């Protein structure tokens, strides 16, 4: 197809309409998950005129070519659910749950390990999704952590001070923004901005402690609140505006 003012790279259409990152959109096309008028297209850079396309599909589901209405939801991921769109060995995934509830073209920010629980933000807004996951914005995430052998408060205070300064583990420097003891039975509340792989478990493992429960209670200004495990709730326009304000000013490292 000859380029024109209307032609767009296919992966950019998928990114916009499905609410995923650029890389994810490229991978979806390259892996044969996208159909254009009934034919599988595997070139992410193929030029497409949306006005000439009658049917666009993603993983067999129809995908609208009209600009989507951007929406954001909070979802309480339960313990045991895998943060994946699909997995050949695990049926209990976030992606499958969302599709079963009609959330086609949605993805989420704030990945959690399978044995962790708490807040995910689900959206079809690719720009918002990228902002929430990009390290430059340093979006603060708050967690409640329970361990197998709760130390005395004085020991916890010393651990948290060291975590704020930074702990080196397997070549990575792990660091929290802030921490404190909360609740009864006591839990440790941590704030982080990075989210390296298994970061919280590695932080406590440094002190010989095993995390027995991990619950994320907020992402930026959005709180999990009383939302029950497995439940999903649309954010108000006011909450979405508060979330977008966090992303307007990238932090200087």
DABELUR-V183436 format. One record per residue. RES is the residue in three letters. PHI is phi in degrees with one decimal (* if undefined). OMEGA is omega in degrees with one decimal (* if undefined). Layout:
BEGIN
{{RES/PHI/OMEGA} {RES/PHI/OMEGA}}
END
This chain:
BEGIN
{{UNK/*/177.8} {UNK/-75.0/180.0} {UNK/-60.0/174.8} {UNK/-144.7/-179.5} {UNK/-65.2/-175.7} {UNK/-94.7/-175.1} {UNK/-72.6/-177.4} {UNK/-136.9/174.0} {UNK/-62.3/-173.5} {UNK/-57.2/-176.1} {UNK/-65.2/177.8} {UNK/-69.5/175.7} {UNK/-66.4/179.6} {UNK/-63.3/178.8} {UNK/-58.2/-176.4} {UNK/-69.9/-173.0} {UNK/-80.6/-178.7} {UNK/-96.6/178.9} {UNK/69.1/178.8} {UNK/-116.4/178.9} {UNK/-73.0/177.6} {UNK/-57.8/-178.8} {UNK/-63.0/179.3} {UNK/-63.8/178.7} {UNK/-62.2/177.7} {UNK/-61.7/-179.3} {UNK/-65.3/180.0} {UNK/-62.2/179.4} {UNK/-67.6/-176.0} {UNK/-62.4/-178.4} {UNK/-88.8/175.1} {UNK/80.7/-177.7} {UNK/-90.6/-174.7} {UNK/-115.2/176.3} {UNK/-118.4/177.0} {UNK/-122.4/-177.1} {UNK/52.0/174.6} {UNK/86.8/-179.7} {UNK/-108.6/177.6} {UNK/-72.6/177.7} {UNK/-117.7/-176.0} {UNK/-115.2/176.5} {UNK/-100.5/-178.1} {UNK/-59.9/-174.1} {UNK/-97.6/177.3} {UNK/-61.0/-179.3} {UNK/-81.6/-176.3} {UNK/-132.9/171.0} {UNK/-97.2/-176.6} {UNK/-54.8/-179.3} {UNK/-69.8/-178.6} {UNK/-94.7/-177.5} {UNK/-98.0/178.2} {UNK/-92.3/-177.0} {UNK/-137.5/174.8} {UNK/-124.1/-178.0} {UNK/-133.8/175.8} {UNK/-128.8/-177.1} {UNK/52.4/177.2} {UNK/83.8/-179.8} {UNK/-97.1/178.1} {UNK/-62.4/-179.8} {UNK/-123.4/-177.2} {UNK/-68.0/175.2} {UNK/-95.4/177.2} {UNK/-80.8/177.7} {UNK/-56.1/-176.7} {UNK/-76.1/169.1} {UNK/-79.5/-176.4} {UNK/-74.0/179.4} {UNK/-136.3/178.2} {UNK/-133.6/179.9} {UNK/-127.6/168.2} {UNK/-100.2/-178.2} {UNK/-130.8/176.9} {UNK/-93.1/178.6} {UNK/-71.2/179.3} {UNK/-80.0/173.2} {UNK/-60.0/178.3} {UNK/98.5/179.7} {UNK/-91.6/-177.4} {UNK/-88.9/176.6} {UNK/-79.6/-179.0} {UNK/-151.3/175.1} {UNK/-71.2/178.1} {UNK/-151.0/176.5} {UNK/-147.4/-175.9} {UNK/-67.1/-175.6} {UNK/-111.6/-174.6} {UNK/-141.3/-178.9} {UNK/-85.2/-175.9} {UNK/-90.4/-178.7} {UNK/-119.3/177.8} {UNK/-60.2/-178.1} {UNK/-59.5/-179.1} {UNK/-68.2/177.7} {UNK/-63.4/-179.1} {UNK/-63.3/-179.9} {UNK/-63.6/179.7} {UNK/-65.8/178.0} {UNK/-95.1/176.6} {UNK/90.2/-179.3} {UNK/-89.6/178.7} {UNK/-87.1/-179.1} {UNK/86.5/179.1} {UNK/-105.3/171.0} {UNK/-137.3/-172.5} {UNK/-139.6/174.1} {UNK/-112.8/177.1} {UNK/96.1/-179.3} {UNK/-58.2/176.2} {UNK/-125.3/174.5} {UNK/-60.6/-176.8} {UNK/-60.4/-178.3} {UNK/-92.2/173.9} {UNK/-104.4/-177.5} {UNK/-140.4/175.1} {UNK/124.3/-165.9} {UNK/-76.4/163.4} {UNK/-120.5/173.2} {UNK/-105.6/-174.9} {UNK/-105.3/-176.5} {UNK/-153.7/170.7} {UNK/-107.5/178.9} {UNK/-98.7/-176.7} {UNK/-61.9/179.5} {UNK/-64.7/178.2} {UNK/-65.7/179.3} {UNK/-60.5/179.5} {UNK/-63.5/-179.7} {UNK/-63.0/-178.3} {UNK/-69.4/-176.8} {UNK/-103.1/-176.9} {UNK/-80.1/-177.2} {UNK/-60.0/-173.7} {UNK/-65.3/-178.5} {UNK/-88.1/175.6} {UNK/46.6/177.8} {UNK/-68.5/-176.1} {UNK/-77.9/176.1} {UNK/-118.0/-176.0} {UNK/-113.1/-176.0} {UNK/-128.0/167.1} {UNK/-107.0/-173.5} {UNK/-127.5/173.1} {UNK/-114.3/-177.0} {UNK/-122.8/-174.0} {UNK/-70.9/-178.8} {UNK/-131.9/-176.2} {UNK/-58.5/179.2} {UNK/-75.1/173.9} {UNK/-65.8/-176.5} {UNK/-57.5/-179.6} {UNK/-63.9/178.5} {UNK/-68.8/178.4} {UNK/-63.3/179.6} {UNK/-58.6/178.9} {UNK/-65.5/177.7} {UNK/-61.7/-177.0} {UNK/-65.9/177.0} {UNK/-63.1/178.8} {UNK/-68.9/177.6} {UNK/-62.4/177.9} {UNK/-68.1/177.0} {UNK/-72.0/177.7} {UNK/116.7/178.6} {UNK/-122.3/179.1} {UNK/-90.0/179.6} {UNK/-138.4/177.5} {UNK/52.5/177.3} {UNK/85.1/178.6} {UNK/-101.1/172.8} {UNK/-97.2/-177.9} {UNK/-97.6/-175.5} {UNK/-151.0/175.7} {UNK/-100.9/175.1} {UNK/-83.5/-179.2} {UNK/-160.0/178.4} {UNK/-160.0/178.5} {UNK/-163.9/174.4} {UNK/-89.5/179.4} {UNK/-142.1/166.2} {UNK/72.8/174.9} {UNK/-138.8/-3.3} {UNK/-62.3/-171.0} {UNK/-66.0/172.6} {UNK/-129.3/175.5} {UNK/-102.1/177.4} {UNK/-100.6/-177.9} {UNK/-119.1/170.3} {UNK/-118.6/179.7} {UNK/-132.8/176.0} {UNK/-119.9/-172.7} {UNK/-97.5/179.3} {UNK/83.8/174.0} {UNK/-68.8/-175.7} {UNK/-58.7/177.6} {UNK/53.7/-170.8} {UNK/-60.2/-176.1} {UNK/-66.5/178.2} {UNK/-62.9/178.7} {UNK/-69.5/178.3} {UNK/-60.7/-178.9} {UNK/-74.6/176.2} {UNK/-62.3/176.8} {UNK/-58.7/-179.2} {UNK/-104.0/179.1} {UNK/75.1/-178.7} {UNK/-107.4/179.1} {UNK/-106.3/177.8} {UNK/-74.4/179.6} {UNK/-100.2/175.8} {UNK/-152.6/179.9} {UNK/-134.3/-175.8} {UNK/-127.2/174.4} {UNK/-88.4/-174.7} {UNK/-107.7/176.9} {UNK/-160.4/169.7} {UNK/-128.8/-174.6} {UNK/57.5/-178.6} {UNK/-85.0/-174.4} {UNK/-92.9/-178.0} {UNK/-98.5/172.8} {UNK/-65.8/178.7} {UNK/61.9/-176.1} {UNK/-84.2/-178.0} {UNK/-58.7/-176.3} {UNK/-80.2/178.1} {UNK/-53.1/-179.8} {UNK/87.2/-178.0} {UNK/-90.7/179.2} {UNK/-132.9/-173.3} {UNK/-145.5/-179.4} {UNK/-72.5/176.2} {UNK/-75.3/174.4} {UNK/-70.4/176.5} {UNK/-58.0/179.3} {UNK/-63.9/178.6} {UNK/-65.1/178.8} {UNK/-63.6/177.2} {UNK/-61.3/177.8} {UNK/-61.5/179.4} {UNK/-66.2/-179.2} {UNK/-67.2/179.2} {UNK/-63.0/178.4} {UNK/-62.9/-174.1} {UNK/-93.6/-176.2} {UNK/-79.1/-176.6} {UNK/-126.6/176.2} {UNK/-61.1/-179.6} {UNK/-84.0/174.0} {UNK/-88.9/178.4} {UNK/-82.7/*}}
END
